[in-house]
Amino acid sequence: MVASQGLFCHGEKTGPVIVAQLVLACAALVLAGEVFTNAVEWLGVRLALTRSAAGAIVAAAGSSLPETIIAAVALLVLHDTRSTQIGIGAVLGAPFMLSTLVFFLIGVLALARSPRRAPRGIAAPAGPALVGLALFCATFALALGASLARARGVHVAAAVAVLAAYLGYLLYHVRADPGGTQSHPPPLHLSRRSAVPATWIVLVQFGLALALTVAASRWFVLVVGNAALALGAAPFLVSVFISPIATELPEATNVWLWMRRGEDALAVSNVLGAMMFQTSLACALAMLATPWQLDSAAYDSAAATLLGAGWVLAWTAIRRRLEPWALVCAILPYLAYAAWSAHS
């Protein structure tokens, strides 16, 4: 721990050095996430998953892994007070960004398309979206409620419950998905000439990307801690805004590509699957690895998350379809929280 901090995060580092380290750490995370997502998408092909299940389960897990590993490294490996705050910021920051900024991106991309391509807005079924949004809101609220208790047994029970919720979400998509099988993703990076790469080479790329993600995540946590010191800001606030920007870039890229291709169901299921993955696995990790006591800044960011997701859930339930303007309006809680953080 001390040696790592000495290598990456000396308190005397100047602003440009910190910025350069942050950019390089983000770039490493983006690279690791892209390579990992590519491998995981091919695993989905080898498992013959349907399109919606591939988006909700495989692509979501792949694009969410960097954020989860940042939390794991901060909470389990480094485990000091500052790293714990960064880890909790990563845990809460991913669903915060997904339910506001990424929802906004989907809405804007849908509105920007030609009406002939999507005359009713977003071509994704309302049923799976309602299930995902409702389960996310309930799971996230349960994790927040557990933070109000100090009893270890409450945290363990809540962790088991959120993991069970994610299992239920997976079973729903595996059993009830009506879509066709997913199309082939871009060529596997380690076997670009193969139309369908062998499973073993997919697993090799999976392992290499996982190792790169772990190393990049450790570096990123240390650099974010140094940035917080340099800015004189709370590590949580720095993490809740910066961590998702780096780690959810693969998510945003997938959304942009799928929406351009008119594959709205994949884009929506990918985002909802990532929200469930982060809330279930990352929150369970935090509840088991920390005292899980949150401060006012954490509760405020969580409230913004629930406002964004809850608004889209309510509107979709009323209209019985996903509509672009509902997703565009999800940006408002993000802007409100950012403005509050800037003046606090």
Phi, psi and omega in degrees: 000307181295318180297320180294318178297322178295327181287320190251333198223054174294137181297338182276359181301141178280166181304310180301324179293317179298316179298317180297316178297320180295318179296316180294320178295319177297317180298320178296320178294319179297315179299313179299318181295321180293317180294319180294315180299319178301317179292318182292324177298321178289330172298321177299321177295314182295332178271358178058044177284152176286170186296312182294319178295322178297319179290315185285331187250300189286302181296322180296316179296319180296314183284341180271344187300317181304317180296319180294322180289324174304313179298317181295316179297315182294318187274328186255325185268305182281306164065014174270176186298314181294317180295325177297318177297320178295319179298315178294325174298322177292321180298314183274337184289325182295305177297330177300313181289319183295319184278358180234288184295316183286323172302316178302317180299316178300314181298316181295317179296323178294319180291330183281346181283163175295136178302334180292335180278327182212075186296337180255019176096258185252119184274067177224138182296142182286329185302302178300325178295318179296318178299312181296316181294315181295318181292322177298311181301318180293317181293316180295318178295323178296316179297320178294318179300323179296332181291343179282346180259147177259350182289130180299323180299325178295318181294320179295316180296319179294322178298317177297319182295317181289328175292322176296323178297320179293321176300317177298322178295318178297315181297322178302313183287325180291320186269327190253001184291126181267354188283172177278175180292152186286150177285165182291136175285180175302159183306147177295135185298325181273358180209062189291340181270353181270129176295318176227100184293155178293152182300323184295322180288329174298317180292326177296313178298321177304312182294318178297317179294323178296317179296318178296321180296318179297314181295316180294325180293319179298315178299315183299316180300316181293321180291319178298320177298319177294321178297320179297319178296317182294324181276346186068027182253161176294133179305325179300312183296319177297317182292319186293335177265320188276317184306310181295330180299319180284312191277338180263006175301318175301322178299310180297323178296316177301316180300313182299315181294314183292321179294322177297325180277357183079014180265065186297322182299321177295316182297312182293315181294328177297314181293315179295322177295321177294321178298317179292319180300311182295313185294321183282299186288314183291319178294320178299317177301313181295321180293329181273333187261348183227169173295345178056051174247119186259152177263183185295324179297321179294316179295324179293318178294323178294322177297319177297322177299312181293327177296315179297309181291319181296322178298312180295321178299311182297315182296318180293322179294323180287313185274345181063025174198156175283132180235139185303318185293330176296319179289323177299319182292346179294347179289338187299315177299325178296313180296321180296316181291321178298318179295319179297317181295323182293333183255002182270000000 
